[in-house]
Amino acid sequence: TLASAASSSDSETGGASPPPRKKSRGSAAEGAGESGASAAVNAFYKMQANGTGGQEPEPEPQLSCRNGESSSSAAGAVHSNGLQSSANNGLPSTESPASDTSTKKKKRLSQSDEDVIRLIGQHLHGLGLNQTVDLLMQESGCRLEHPAATKFRNHVMEGEWEKAESDLNELKALMHSPSAVVVRVQSPLSISTVRCVNRMKFLLLQQKYLEYLEDGKILEALQVLRAELTPLKYNTERIHVLSGYLMCSLPDDLRAKAEWEGKGTASRSKLLDKLQTYLPPSVMLPPRRLQALLRQAVELQRDRCLYHNTKLDSGLDNVSLLIDHVCSRKQFPCYTQQILTEHCNEVWFCKFSHDGTKLASGSKDTTVIIWQVDPDSHQLKQLKTLEGHAYGVSYLAWSPDDTYLIACGPDDCSELWLWNVQTGELRTKMSQSHEDSLTSVAWNPDGKRFVTGGQRGQFYQCDLDGNLLDSWEGVRVQCLWCVSDGRTVLASDTHQRIRGYNFEDLTDRNIVQEDHPIMSFTVSKSGRLALLNVATQGVHLWDLQDRVLVRKYQGVTQGFYTIHSCFGGYNEDFIASGSEDHKVYIWHKRSELPIAELTGHTRTVNCVSWNPALPGLMASASDDGTVRVWGPAPFLDSQETEGHHWDI
């Protein structure tokens, strides 16, 4: 996986700024300033040469870089990035000593080998191991970056803006490289390349302008703005913003208003990171490229892990690169942790509160039980019982702030009950007509309104006191969901479809069309995906934005019972559903085959709810009169609870 990630195309990456560049003490050509490592290598080769007759070693043919240019040049100055060298304008030497012509010549490196060496060199340089980088480049015959890029880097970091602008003319020709990031058309100089050069020049001049302002050189800053930035005719809107910074009287005001670190290494390093994205990787590597590839590899392994159910740090500090990412099934909520038997009849519905601290279960026994979730042990205990639902409770909905709970009954129930969960008091008992059927409900995101309806054609919008605000005639509602915009309500109906209804402008539109009855549905937190339980078909995943069927999940037994499925797990990567074969099925969102089939219930499983705050906790309600609480294995192997935890 690491190899496949490393072969991906170079991309712009972010991250922390590299450490300040330190000036080295001297050039290897100066003798006294030669690094200890380089001197040791040269001494070794001289001894080797003396042992074969005292002849001076002949240099091997030069190894070319990936852009095909010669990798040596006249002796140059010491680089400001700390690498000591006698050639390539301060870059590491590309020549490797050899004993004599009879010595076996060094094998030419493949392009992938060159890339790896450059990536390692860049990473070591970022750690400040510059002598090691110098030796690595000498021995491999590679170079870290083009001499023109090194010169440009030095001038940017030293704030020599005129020289840096002059360097752009030399870099301009190199932007025609086949590996350049920018999109090009025909030479001599493509339009997109000209734009990139202008963009780079604009960024340089912007830094120059801000540094003048911070130093109090107002006239010089004004000259840059008028005579250099404005003639570029690039991003005039940004130039207007920059001109406003002239009014800043103090450096602190300037840095705060411009959201800028100020003159120095930090801001120049960030500037260099931006400038590097316009240069081909053969000329200058993208910043922190090796870290970016490793991070991509770790993320790819996590995405391919079917049981990954925890947050993974986006950085690499807490990740071992020595082993592959593997999560054990024993850490997944596949094991019965608790069986709640307080209901004395079929349990039709269960739902965790939005904050994950409570579970509500509704039963044919006419009660709603509120369960408290212990944050440490994850055990549930009975908190209070809400009684009086003569027809039984088949559906429950928590208000957005978890203060209220609405309970609905089966098809022949015309009443809706709104409870204050904190006090256990009934706030509203709503019934418009004895002929109504109010079997489904959904809260508006504002928490002050809700919609309810049923298969007899009722579709109401009400306030917390049960007052009727709006109604929609002739819609036989099976299930409801309020969209986050606060205006649109999704309703599945008896025509095997889901339609969107806007109560403000009284418009509606078709979104989903199935070939069989939609028994229930739920929507992901993002509002993009809908999970449907379809009669005789099972569980279907729809994209509501593109209005396409994404996936049909296999395994579940779904007849004409109303079964409620759910999204769950960290980042809602999983889907769980009950089934008429007495099982709970779990799928990874991208896989049609179940990754777990949970047994234990003895009759149809009507509803599954995944705790939104505790991704390792799940509950299921069944006709067997119980609520089962599912979690990780009660006893994990020491290897899975210590050391690498199987999820790094």
Disulfide bonds with the S-S distance in Angstrom:
none
